Amino acid sequence: MAMRMAGAAARSASHRISFSTGHLPSMRASSSPLSRQITMDAQSLAARLKTSGLLRSQGLIGGKWVDAYDGKTVKVHNPATGEVITEVPCMGSRETKDAISSANDAFQSWSKVTAAERSRHLRKWYDLLISHKEELGQLITLEQGKPLKEAIGEVGYGASFIEFFSEEAKRVYGDIIPAPLADRRLFVLKQPVGVVGAITPWNFPLAMITRKVGPALACGCTVVIKPSELTPLTALAAAELSLQAGIPPGAVNVVMGKASDIGDSLLESSQVRKITFTGSTAVGKKLMAGAAATVKKLSLELGGNAPCIVFDDADVDVAVKGTLAAKFRNSGQTCVCANRVIVQEGIYERFATAFSKAVQNLQVGDGFSEGITQGPLINEAALHKVESFVEDAISKGAKILLGGRRHSLGRTFYEPTVMGDVKSDMLISREEVFGPVAPLLRFRTEEEAIHMANDTNAGLAAYIFTSNVQRTWRVTEALEYGLVGVNEGIVSTEVAPFGGVKQSGLGREGSKYGIDEYLELKYVCLGNMEH
Ligand code: NAP
């Protein structure tokens, strides 16, 4: 009942806080009635989520909800309003060591449970995630800022990994190898790697966790999760539901707080046999270096610099729709967001006009408001990064076609922006902008487009828009990327392998390939079969 009320409260709150782009009172003025209204609604929503048991504000170690041992806390903010939602423990190495120890104890039994039983527990967890879709979506919007509809979409996407790997749990087949000698028998067993440290970012507070924890638990591993300190609440709610699903205490642990202390403890421990990380390339490199000391398995999902190539022969409507989706999801804060829109000269003007018109229709505001498609950026640092990239591009000759400044809503809201005449040497082309800015670059030939697209250390997602089948194959094969969308801006799904090449990462998540990252192969040679 309480949970249903939380859903109803958010729905009615979203009707009350009705924003429309362009004619808004400033949210900087904290005394404005509108900002007071938002604050009250968010607080009452948090209170309702607490009553429902899903707003947890302690870490989870060995099945027990615990504070930091020194009592320190860190505040979790709503990026749309700046208000504090709650405080969570600021944990460090002592708590992480205990979490590892709990995970190691739980591994001894969880790894021996039958695959069928692990599958049932995961399926139950999936069912609980889905039945709490709305509350989890509200939590995501509260702490991360993305529009509620998109947040609920993330819950469906995140839960799909638990469902998929509940099924895959039953399919971890080994092999029998024909022996070269008559009296031998050769087998390959697949066994869980052991305790896994899972470090995740703030931009997908649920999905980046389930994409790791689903396959890990499915094959018998146990996990210590370290969510971003910016968005720990969704992780804690998901962990609460894992307990309700009967996943044994200690199989899922959550610690948060001092990132480098927690990271170092995970790296140093010989009980942790794998680190799986999603986040920036810089932190990924540190973890890779740190994992060398104990020679751990490593999966890295790092930053991208996605090219979105629009050829002269593209259908303009399809290209605009696809580029819009690839660029502006989560206000441009995803690793697969189109970072460079590379447009062939024959279609450039038509595309730029149609695309700018579509971008102009995007509604910016608090994610709980009706019709909003663009929430705030996660924090001031993110906003400064966007501003500095735009300034750099303008100073080097780029033109603002739309937007190009902070939104009148204030805080970390930024106007959906389109820039023309962008060049490959500008900062905005070299690095992830991670914000709602679409830079348009011009090209002449297919070879030039491929060269421009591959001229980066990143290699996660790429998009092409063309109606030529031969070109589709040629360009797709030439792109140095882990994922390619053809006439499509949204490509992620639990059934397909997700991951990058070059400095975008190591390993793949999701799909039948994703579970291999959590398995060791053991070769067994049975001798003396004729005695
Ligand atoms: P980030 O700064 O690298 O943080 C990611 C996680 O690492 C957070 O939990 C962070 O903790 C933690 N962390 C930071 N320093 C650490 C250290 N020294 N040791 C251990 N952990 C540490 O990245 P972000 O800003 O949250 O996320 C954005 C980046 O993630 C972008 O580059 C994006 O492209 C990438 N990303 C990649 C994928 C993919 O699948 N390839 C998906 C999503 C995002 P705190 O937050 O608590 O500091």
Boltz pocket constraint, residues with backbone or C-beta under 6 A from the ligand:
constraints:
  - pocket:
      binder: B
      contacts: [[A, 199], [A, 200], [A, 201], [A, 202], [A, 203], [A, 204], [A, 208], [A, 226], [A, 227], [A, 228], [A, 229], [A, 230], [A, 257], [A, 259], [A, 260], [A, 261], [A, 262], [A, 263], [A, 264], [A, 278], [A, 279], [A, 280], [A, 281], [A, 283], [A, 284], [A, 286], [A, 300], [A, 301], [A, 302], [A, 303], [A, 304], [A, 334], [A, 335], [A, 336], [A, 432], [A, 460], [A, 500], [A, 504], [A, 505]]
      max_distance: 6.0
